[in-house]
């Protein structure tokens, strides 16, 4: 019986009938008694109950006297400190499983005539229980019980040894005082409910399969567990009752959170987690434009990169934002300056800097054409005639095949000819103040 939630006591008394037979003839027999008494304690672990006991155990053990052809049952006695343990597990349909064991620590042992002896043993067993009667103060249960006992006793003087192994299986009826019997105490857990979650794209509403969703854990209260959405971006989760926070994450999207209101009594409302795509990682480029001679800033310069078109401020600076990482081409143009193009490298999340030096246009200054004419077969320089009709220029190469001509900026058709070689015509565009290089190989004429 139990005096409270955790403490109680137990009294156990068993009578064992014993009979030794030779074929159909009875040789000897009698009865053996064992019992125990002592306090017990118990600990509840959800559907599992653990009981520990320590007390006094008394047992009569079989010894045999007389002659070998006519043995006589004698009763040895063992007094012991008894340590016991019992584990009970609640099963469905009100059933309960029990496992138990006892270990006697012998205090004294003697034969019927007082001869000293030593003794040892153990008892193990299991039972399946089903409640049939429950009244205030007591509980009655049917049980299917299996038990094995093993005991030995040896007389110290003569060395006579007796060993008993007993196996028992049967049905029984148990009455336990204290109202709870062997039942495990019901542990009230938090109420729970199922919630349907879906993860979608916030802009298109398309499902996001394989999304990772973090929800409160039922296995480890106070922590989270991660689940994965199915091919439709959905999942059904069991959550504690109340307001519960959920969070979804998908590569390329910003994380999203939503609060689910969980009801343990009714169907909980579905929850949709809407994720927005992350903005593409971009960088910036700060461009500073200066003049070539004194590095003075040049304002109002048009700076173009991709689709961006901006102009420099009074400090000759402009900031290009939202550029994709990697190499970019930047073109600059301004009245009175030569247009130019530079390359820069944009780093995501950073601002790169580029300094561009513009050269002023030289109006009226002639451009220079320089070049060399060689034989395509031998590679030797040729004495050739260079003719630029638009500029009214006609000149000859020197012994090294080199020539120089000065023209105004523009596009020209240049004719190069040499004796015994095929004449070639080239188109060249030059700007004022610039120099263009033109190297030409002439092929010999076929005979």
Protein Blocks (a to p, Z undefined) as FASTA:
>chain_A
ZZbfkbccddddddddddddehjbcfbdcddddddddddddddehjaccddddddddddd
dddehjfklccdddddddddddddddddddehhiacdddddddddfbdcdfkopacdddd
ddddddddddfbdcehiacdddddddddddddddfklopacddddddddddddddehhjm
maccddddddddddddddddfklopacehiacddddfklghiacdddddfkopacdddde
djdddddddehiacddddddddfkbccdddddddddddddddddddddddfklopacehi
acdehjbccdddfkopacdehiaedddddddddehiacddddddddehiacddddddddd
dehiacddddddddfklopacddddddfknopacdddfkopacddddedddddddddehi
acddddddddehiacddddddddddZZ
